[in-house]
Amino acid sequence: MNKIKYILQSTLMLIIMLVLACTKEEGKETYKSINNLTIETPALSSMTLSLYDSLIIAPVLKESMPEGEEYSYSWTINDSLVSLKKDLRVKVDLPIKTGYRVWFKATSKKTGIQAMYQYTLDVRGTYYAGWYVAHNKEGKARFSFIREDDVILMNPLEEVNNKTYAGNAVGAYHALAYEYGGSTYSGYLFAFTSQGVWRFDRDNLKEIQDISEIIPSFNNFPITSKPFQANVPSFYIDQVLILNGGVYAGPGPAFPDYELGSFEELSAGDYEMYPGGFFLASNSPAYYYDNKYKRFMILPQQSSILSVAPATPTAAFNFANVNRTMLGFDTGNTSSREYYFIMADATNTRYLMSAIASGSGTVPGINQRIDGTDINIATNFVTSSVQKQMYYSANNKIYLYNILTNTSVLLYSFPIGNVVKDMKKSGNTRIAVATNSGTAGVVYYFDLAATGEFTGNTYVKKYEGFGEIVKIAER
């Protein structure tokens, strides 16, 4: 009996094994290899584009078993769908920002198999870096822009805003953007003519305000002297405009809810402020220079009261009684926080003076007569941020002045008939120079060697086509 039972069990197991074997064999006909899809890693997966540029990406797909499968596609930017085509081509119309996530997804319509790839995108303004050129051409004020990629935009303010700006151009200033706490507060472009002041978005140059909103009380037209704009530390809580010797202050870009507030004239009595200012430690007042009474004045942060700077009779010079006219101002070595002033006395003898930041205050530094060639007719001054040197222009010539030895050498001469109108440094390694020959203006870039001379003894770039230039300003 047990033997019969064993035979039956063995027979049953054999039948099960045969069935399973047949099933497995038959299953070979239903299983197929999967057609895997991948996206080739592009050489450039991180992109930086200007506002309104075209974002073009043509991803390369690879199939493990090319069979002509059909796929659906999608492109998203920060989770917003922008295209259902394989190749992306869209205009960049996004807020100025870094770190956009651009996702591409391809899906097999037959199997549902997907492949995905993430690109990153930084969006910068159309006018992201370069130099503004304030000039007058064909009887109109113009504010051109030499972009970092050498594209010259001759008349962007008129083109963007579809309007002309009355008066003669007298200046342009770029109010720096301010970064704090992981956020960036926008800067602005200020454009000045003899008949007006305007503030523009620095990324797209759309007009934001005119003089009636910027300084409602201003009625001192025409504007004749060089204007000046500055953000005041610490944390850029103030902005200052100097127009025709008057000082006007308003909220700075550290207060985004109020940064478009109006400026008010400061009460300080009688003065004629030089269009410039220097700022020391973050908690110290801003210093300005009164060319009427030949003295420095101070303005505490978030204050509307200017006052005469404290007297320093035992130092290199007395802040409260300098008795000279300021002709130029520039920052020196940034690590030592030294600020230079070019002054002239009643006989037009030129002096180089400096102030050095010390804690929350400042102390007078040097006070020396300048013995450089043609210094008595010099009109533009730029001090080195690296060495004890100063560049100055006289008519068509540019000189390099050694502060320590009180000597100068001729660096470069433009052709006769050209006059240097403006000079500005760009970082530690470049100086931008604007010249006029009659009513035609040209902008040059000179790169600096380690010793301070011009690399190759000449300019590295030249931009023509401007009218009579009055000022250049870096963006």
Buried (B, 14 or more C-beta within 10 A) or exposed (E): EEEEEEEEEEEEEEEEEEEEEEEEEEEEEEEEEEBEBEBEEBEEEEBEBBBEBEBEBEBEBEBEEEEEBEBEBBBBBEEEEBBEEBEBEBEBEBEBEEEBEBBBBBBBEEEEBEBEBEBEBEBBBBBBEBBBBBBBBEEBBBBBBBBEEEEBBBBBBBEBBEEEBEBBBBBBBBBBBBEEEEEBBBBBBBBBBBBBBBBBBBBBBEBBBEBEBBBEEBEEBEBEBBBBBBBBBEBBBBBBBBBBBBBBBBBBBBBEEEBBBBBBBBEBEEBEBBBBBBBBBEEBBBBBBBBEBBBBBBBBBEBEEBEBBEEBEEEBBBBBBBEBBBBBBBBBBEEEBBBBBBBBBEEEEBBBBBBBBEEEEBBBBBBEEBEBBBBEEBBBBBBBBBBBBBBBBBBBBBBBBBBEEEEBEEBBEBEEEBBBBBBBBBEEBBBBBBBBBEEBBBBBBBBBEEEBBBBEEEBEEEBEBBBBBBBBBBB
